[in-house]
Amino acid sequence: MDLKELDSKYIAGTYKRFPITAVSGKGSVIVDDTGKEYIDMGSGIGVTSFGISDDTWKQAVIDQLSLIQHTSNLYYTRPCIELAQMLCEKTGMKKVFFSNSGAEANECAIKAARKYASVKYGNDRCVIATLHNSFHGRTLTTLAATGQDHYHELFTPLTAGFVSFDAGDMSVPEELCKAGTLAAVMIECIQGEGGVIPLDPEFVHALSEFCAANDVLLIVDEVQTGNGRTGKLYAYMNYGITPDIVSTAKGLGGGLPLGATLLGGKCENVFAFGDHGSTFGGNPVVCAAAISVLSRIDDALLADVRKKSAFIFDSLSGASGVESVSGMGLMIGIKTKKAASEVVAGCIEKGVLCLTAKDKVRLLPALNIDDELLKKAIDIIKEVCEN
């Protein structure tokens, strides 16, 4: 059997893979098993922040592997503590819980919000309000938080205590608050899986002010939008708000599994001994990798992300076959006249790897993608959209 047949035989059929076997790569170029090269405009769905086999990232991993690859959270390790310090100093948040994925980071955020509200106001104050068209993960609880019904099918009953509402409509959280049941509101500043749709700043500010006035925790899901992706360290910084809890993952580890839940001043001490835990969370190798990523997301890099973003928007907006371009930074959605799947397939043929988000082509290139490679990829995308 070849690899594709073995995959079909032994791996659960949850992924509709593209017909590519990735073997190696460097930076923003991936090489398949035939030797064909592709410009990577997806970065593993926003994970490989500095591209494939980045030298600095790789050396940080190797150095830590040479010391100790895992202990457990029964002991202290330097990378875990240093990464937590970096995250808090860069965001103003107070404490961090490390896990292994975005879904786990969101689970932790939900637990923190529910305990905060329960201890302060009683068990009835347990509802988490989320937005329609949101996506927060694939566990039963984060599916319940996800405001898209088609993700819920076949998996009911989901975890209770979630209500979704339309972005811009403040009536639902206001009614829940009056009823004394609202613990927190959870949002993505840019709805990634929902079609790369940025939230309206006026709504985000109104929501932030409402939460602060009513002691309702504001959770911002930065799993996909975080770690430099939008041209700021975290997407909420583009909106000038301060969340109570921030969840993040994907690009933080640069290619190794890492989730983080950042707790603000209101809830920094919400967890007591035994309230939460993770065997692999805060793993020293993964944290060393994340330190190498986070330490390089500085003002100069973020300015370059914004410059690259402007180039993509300018190049694609109004181009033949392109109906609209949405997003922020290097998190971009392209509404094309052709079906998104057809555009992605055409790009693969011509050596460019893109993603989809609902009915859009989605771009999530490495933050440091070479300008010439980026231009070449955008030219190919335009060509496929046009023909």
KEKELUM-118096 format. One record per residue (C-alpha): residue number from 1; residue in one letter; z, x negated, y. Coordinates in nm, 3 decimals. Example, Ala and Ser with C-alpha at 12.3 -4.5 7.8 and 13.67 -1.06 7.14 Angstrom:
BEGIN
   resi   resn         z         x         y
      1      A     0.780    -1.230    -0.450
      2      S     0.714    -1.367    -0.106
! end
This chain:
BEGIN
   resi   resn         z         x         y
      1      M     0.000     0.000     0.000
      2      D    -0.060    -0.110     0.360
      3      L     0.210    -0.080     0.626
      4      K     0.099     0.264     0.744
      5      E     0.116     0.401     0.390
      6      L     0.458     0.244     0.336
      7      D     0.575     0.394     0.665
      8      S     0.461     0.738     0.550
      9      K     0.629     0.692     0.213
     10      Y     0.967     0.560     0.325
     11      I     1.032     0.655     0.689
     12      A     1.130     1.005     0.794
     13      G     0.831     1.176     0.952
     14      T     0.979     1.222     1.298
     15      Y     0.732     1.004     1.488
     16      K     0.366     1.059     1.558
     17      R     0.273     0.694     1.585
     18      F    -0.034     0.555     1.756
     19      P    -0.264     0.364     1.516
     20      I    -0.132     0.024     1.621
     21      T     0.086    -0.222     1.429
     22      A     0.258    -0.436     1.690
     23      V     0.308    -0.792     1.568
     24      S     0.386    -1.010     1.868
     25      G     0.354    -1.033     2.242
     26      K     0.453    -1.205     2.562
     27      G     0.537    -1.050     2.895
     28      S     0.326    -0.737     2.937
     29      V     0.083    -0.814     2.656
     30      I     0.124    -0.686     2.300
     31      V    -0.080    -0.817     2.007
     32      D    -0.154    -0.605     1.698
     33      D    -0.214    -0.709     1.338
     34      T    -0.588    -0.752     1.401
     35      G    -0.530    -0.988     1.692
     36      K    -0.629    -0.731     1.956
     37      E    -0.436    -0.757     2.283
     38      Y    -0.306    -0.463     2.486
     39      I    -0.160    -0.444     2.835
     40      D     0.177    -0.276     2.785
     41      M     0.230    -0.001     3.044
     42      G     0.514     0.163     2.849
     43      S     0.766    -0.119     2.791
     44      G     0.904     0.050     2.481
     45      I     0.968     0.369     2.684
     46      G     1.131     0.181     2.969
     47      V     1.330    -0.067     2.758
     48      T     1.176    -0.415     2.784
     49      S     1.261    -0.456     3.152
     50      F     1.121    -0.809     3.174
     51      G     0.854    -0.769     2.910
     52      I     0.811    -0.893     2.555
     53      S     0.991    -1.208     2.440
     54      D     1.115    -1.288     2.790
     55      D     1.239    -1.648     2.786
     56      T     1.560    -1.593     2.985
     57      W     1.655    -1.284     2.784
     58      K     1.573    -1.456     2.455
     59      Q     1.780    -1.764     2.537
     60      A     2.080    -1.549     2.634
     61      V     2.058    -1.376     2.296
     62      I     2.019    -1.703     2.104
     63      D     2.310    -1.866     2.288
     64      Q     2.542    -1.578     2.206
     65      L     2.423    -1.559     1.845
     66      S     2.526    -1.921     1.812
     67      L     2.882    -1.828     1.912
     68      I     2.963    -1.490     1.756
     69      Q     2.736    -1.193     1.686
     70      H     3.003    -0.922     1.649
     71      T     3.376    -0.871     1.642
     72      S     3.494    -0.519     1.713
     73      N     3.663    -0.355     2.007
     74      L     3.998    -0.466     1.866
     75      Y     3.936    -0.798     2.042
     76      Y     3.821    -0.921     2.382
     77      T     3.478    -1.080     2.429
     78      R     3.350    -1.241     2.746
     79      P     3.000    -1.080     2.762
     80      C     3.140    -0.727     2.736
     81      I     3.390    -0.785     3.015
     82      E     3.147    -0.972     3.241
     83      L     2.883    -0.701     3.204
     84      A     3.132    -0.428     3.289
     85      Q     3.240    -0.624     3.597
     86      M     2.876    -0.666     3.708
     87      L     2.803    -0.294     3.666
     88      C     3.110    -0.193     3.865
     89      E     3.052    -0.444     4.143
     90      K     2.686    -0.344     4.179
     91      T     2.755     0.031     4.185
     92      G     3.106     0.080     4.319
     93      M     3.204     0.256     3.998
     94      K     3.544     0.166     3.853
     95      K     3.528     0.142     3.474
     96      V     3.269     0.130     3.195
     97      F     3.251     0.253     2.836
     98      F     2.984     0.084     2.623
     99      S     2.793     0.253     2.343
    100      N     2.455     0.206     2.175
    101      S     2.213     0.458     2.325
    102      G     2.145     0.699     2.606
    103      A     2.252     0.998     2.400
    104      E     2.586     0.831     2.325
    105      A     2.631     0.741     2.692
    106      N     2.575     1.107     2.780
    107      E     2.814     1.223     2.505
    108      C     3.078     0.999     2.660
    109      A     3.006     1.138     3.007
    110      I     3.046     1.494     2.876
    111      K     3.375     1.409     2.703
    112      A     3.506     1.243     3.019
    113      A     3.416     1.544     3.234
    114      R     3.570     1.792     2.992
    115      K     3.894     1.599     2.959
    116      Y     3.920     1.555     3.336
    117      A     3.878     1.928     3.396
    118      S     4.096     2.033     3.103
    119      V     4.392     1.818     3.202
    120      K     4.371     1.920     3.567
    121      Y     4.268     2.285     3.543
    122      G     4.302     2.405     3.184
    123      N     4.076     2.444     2.883
    124      D     3.866     2.727     3.031
    125      R     3.711     2.483     3.278
    126      C     3.473     2.329     3.025
    127      V     3.115     2.429     3.115
    128      I     2.861     2.158     3.195
    129      A     2.570     2.286     3.408
    130      T     2.237     2.109     3.364
    131      L     1.887     2.167     3.494
    132      H     1.595     2.343     3.334
    133      N     1.332     2.088     3.232
    134      S     1.598     1.821     3.178
    135      F     1.636     1.589     2.881
    136      H     1.968     1.430     2.786
    137      G     1.934     1.324     2.421
    138      R     1.887     1.435     2.062
    139      T     2.240     1.473     1.926
    140      L     2.350     1.834     1.889
    141      T     2.560     1.812     2.206
    142      T     2.302     1.636     2.421
    143      L     2.038     1.876     2.290
    144      A     2.262     2.158     2.413
    145      A     2.270     1.984     2.751
    146      T     1.890     1.952     2.754
    147      G     1.736     2.236     2.951
    148      Q     1.422     2.279     2.739
    149      D     1.436     2.550     2.474
    150      H     1.169     2.400     2.249
    151      Y     1.400     2.108     2.171
    152      H     1.663     2.356     2.048
    153      E     1.449     2.532     1.790
    154      L     1.565     2.496     1.429
    155      F     1.888     2.318     1.526
    156      T     2.110     2.606     1.631
    157      P     2.395     2.666     1.669
    158      L     2.421     2.391     1.927
    159      T     2.742     2.279     2.091
    160      A     2.875     2.554     2.317
    161      G     2.963     2.515     2.684
    162      F     2.630     2.437     2.852
    163      V     2.436     2.642     3.107
    164      S     2.100     2.539     3.250
    165      F     1.959     2.646     3.586
    166      D     1.657     2.585     3.807
    167      A     1.656     2.284     4.038
    168      G     1.707     2.413     4.390
    169      D     1.905     2.720     4.283
    170      M     2.270     2.673     4.377
    171      S     2.372     3.025     4.273
    172      V     2.443     2.937     3.908
    173      P     2.690     2.653     3.969
    174      E     2.848     2.855     4.247
    175      E     2.902     3.153     4.015
    176      L     3.040     2.932     3.737
    177      C     3.274     2.769     3.987
    178      K     3.400     3.108     4.109
    179      A     3.462     3.206     3.747
    180      G     3.674     2.895     3.704
    181      T     3.468     2.754     3.416
    182      L     3.257     2.476     3.570
    183      A     3.369     2.123     3.479
    184      A     3.063     1.924     3.581
    185      V     2.698     1.927     3.679
    186      M     2.466     1.684     3.503
    187      I     2.127     1.586     3.646
    188      E     1.846     1.333     3.624
    189      C     1.724     1.240     3.972
    190      I     1.378     1.214     3.819
    191      Q     1.312     1.436     3.519
    192      G     1.135     1.190     3.291
    193      E     1.062     1.375     2.969
    194      G     1.015     1.686     3.182
    195      G     0.703     1.541     3.344
    196      V     0.822     1.260     3.576
    197      I     0.936     1.500     3.847
    198      P     1.168     1.374     4.124
    199      L     1.431     1.619     4.242
    200      D     1.417     1.740     4.601
    201      P     1.656     1.528     4.815
    202      E     1.786     1.834     5.001
    203      F     1.889     1.995     4.671
    204      V     2.051     1.675     4.543
    205      H     2.256     1.643     4.862
    206      A     2.360     2.008     4.850
    207      L     2.465     1.968     4.487
    208      S     2.661     1.652     4.562
    209      E     2.844     1.818     4.851
    210      F     2.917     2.127     4.640
    211      C     3.063     1.917     4.358
    212      A     3.280     1.714     4.594
    213      A     3.411     2.025     4.771
    214      N     3.504     2.197     4.445
    215      D     3.628     1.899     4.241
    216      V     3.341     1.948     3.999
    217      L     3.227     1.616     3.856
    218      L     2.869     1.510     3.927
    219      I     2.712     1.326     3.633
    220      V     2.383     1.145     3.692
    221      D     2.184     1.058     3.379
    222      E     2.019     0.722     3.450
    223      V     1.909     0.652     3.093
    224      Q     1.542     0.622     3.188
    225      T     1.564     0.597     3.567
    226      G     1.821     0.318     3.582
    227      N     1.825    -0.060     3.595
    228      G     1.561    -0.112     3.862
    229      R     1.307     0.135     3.729
    230      T     1.275     0.340     4.051
    231      G     1.288     0.054     4.303
    232      K     1.665     0.077     4.342
    233      L     1.920    -0.039     4.086
    234      Y     1.988     0.326     3.999
    235      A     1.782     0.626     4.101
    236      Y     2.072     0.808     4.269
    237      M     2.076     0.525     4.525
    238      N     1.739     0.651     4.653
    239      Y     1.915     0.977     4.738
    240      G     2.219     0.832     4.915
    241      I     2.475     1.006     4.692
    242      T     2.774     0.880     4.493
    243      P     2.811     1.033     4.146
    244      D     3.141     1.062     3.963
    245      I     2.988     0.948     3.633
    246      V     2.666     0.757     3.561
    247      S     2.513     0.719     3.216
    248      T     2.252     0.455     3.143
    249      A     2.080     0.274     2.854
    250      K     1.714     0.178     2.780
    251      G     1.628    -0.103     3.023
    252      L     1.986    -0.231     3.049
    253      G     1.971    -0.410     2.713
    254      G     1.617    -0.532     2.765
    255      G     1.522    -0.459     2.405
    256      L     1.854    -0.439     2.222
    257      P     2.045    -0.110     2.186
    258      L     2.300    -0.056     2.461
    259      G     2.437     0.247     2.640
    260      A     2.688     0.248     2.923
    261      T     2.893     0.522     3.087
    262      L     3.018     0.430     3.434
    263      L     3.327     0.613     3.556
    264      G     3.402     0.662     3.925
    265      G     3.735     0.676     4.101
    266      K     3.818     1.035     4.012
    267      C     3.794     0.979     3.639
    268      E     3.834     0.605     3.591
    269      N     4.154     0.659     3.391
    270      V     4.050     0.977     3.212
    271      F     4.037     0.812     2.870
    272      A     4.357     0.706     2.701
    273      F     4.402     0.500     2.385
    274      G     4.214     0.664     2.097
    275      D     4.023     0.920     2.308
    276      H     3.687     0.759     2.242
    277      G     3.542     0.462     2.060
    278      S     3.239     0.284     1.919
    279      T     3.207     0.023     1.645
    280      F     2.906    -0.150     1.800
    281      G     2.960    -0.056     2.166
    282      G     2.999    -0.365     2.384
    283      N     2.855    -0.593     2.116
    284      P     2.860    -0.947     2.258
    285      V     2.497    -1.027     2.178
    286      V     2.369    -0.708     2.336
    287      C     2.594    -0.752     2.639
    288      A     2.475    -1.111     2.683
    289      A     2.118    -0.979     2.681
    290      A     2.210    -0.715     2.939
    291      I     2.374    -0.972     3.166
    292      S     2.046    -1.165     3.166
    293      V     1.865    -0.846     3.270
    294      L     2.111    -0.715     3.528
    295      S     2.160    -1.053     3.696
    296      R     1.787    -1.067     3.778
    297      I     1.754    -0.717     3.924
    298      D     1.803    -0.835     4.281
    299      D     1.666    -0.727     4.618
    300      A     1.351    -0.936     4.580
    301      L     1.266    -0.787     4.241
    302      L     1.336    -0.433     4.361
    303      A     1.113    -0.487     4.664
    304      D     0.838    -0.604     4.428
    305      V     0.888    -0.294     4.211
    306      R     0.836    -0.079     4.520
    307      K     0.527    -0.283     4.615
    308      K     0.377    -0.240     4.269
    309      S     0.459     0.131     4.282
    310      A     0.276     0.171     4.614
    311      F    -0.027    -0.004     4.464
    312      I    -0.034     0.236     4.167
    313      F     0.007     0.544     4.385
    314      D    -0.260     0.426     4.629
    315      S    -0.501     0.339     4.348
    316      L    -0.464     0.661     4.148
    317      S    -0.404     0.926     4.414
    318      G    -0.734     1.103     4.474
    319      A    -0.915     0.903     4.205
    320      S    -1.183     1.081     4.003
    321      G    -1.028     1.274     3.716
    322      V    -0.676     1.247     3.859
    323      E    -0.519     1.568     3.989
    324      S    -0.185     1.429     4.108
    325      V     0.057     1.137     4.080
    326      S     0.434     1.181     4.070
    327      G     0.744     0.971     4.018
    328      M     0.913     0.680     4.190
    329      G     0.906     0.304     4.153
    330      L     0.757     0.207     3.817
    331      M     0.830     0.546     3.662
    332      I     0.506     0.731     3.720
    333      G     0.342     1.048     3.590
    334      I    -0.034     1.111     3.622
    335      K    -0.172     1.464     3.594
    336      T    -0.526     1.419     3.468
    337      K    -0.815     1.662     3.436
    338      K    -0.855     1.551     3.076
    339      A    -0.573     1.614     2.831
    340      A    -0.311     1.341     2.860
    341      S    -0.345     1.261     2.490
    342      E    -0.719     1.206     2.536
    343      V    -0.658     0.966     2.824
    344      V    -0.397     0.772     2.626
    345      A    -0.636     0.743     2.330
    346      G    -0.915     0.621     2.557
    347      C    -0.686     0.363     2.713
    348      I    -0.581     0.234     2.370
    349      E    -0.947     0.177     2.283
    350      K    -0.987    -0.030     2.599
    351      G    -0.664    -0.226     2.548
    352      V    -0.402    -0.045     2.757
    353      L    -0.091     0.123     2.616
    354      C     0.033     0.428     2.808
    355      L     0.278     0.709     2.730
    356      T     0.285     1.085     2.786
    357      A     0.541     1.319     2.939
    358      K     0.457     1.683     2.879
    359      D     0.101     1.723     3.015
    360      K     0.098     1.394     3.207
    361      V     0.015     1.034     3.134
    362      R     0.334     0.836     3.189
    363      L     0.359     0.473     3.304
    364      L     0.675     0.264     3.258
    365      P     0.556    -0.098     3.282
    366      A     0.787    -0.398     3.282
    367      L     0.953    -0.448     3.620
    368      N     0.791    -0.790     3.654
    369      I     0.444    -0.707     3.521
    370      D     0.188    -0.958     3.648
    371      D    -0.010    -0.822     3.943
    372      E    -0.346    -0.909     3.790
    373      L    -0.254    -0.742     3.460
    374      L    -0.134    -0.436     3.649
    375      K    -0.458    -0.413     3.846
    376      K    -0.663    -0.450     3.527
    377      A    -0.461    -0.177     3.355
    378      I    -0.493     0.063     3.648
    379      D    -0.867     0.002     3.667
    380      I    -0.899     0.090     3.298
    381      I    -0.687     0.404     3.341
    382      K    -0.911     0.512     3.630
    383      E    -1.220     0.443     3.424
    384      V    -1.092     0.651     3.131
    385      C    -0.991     0.936     3.361
    386      E    -1.331     0.935     3.529
    387      N    -1.557     0.919     3.222
! end
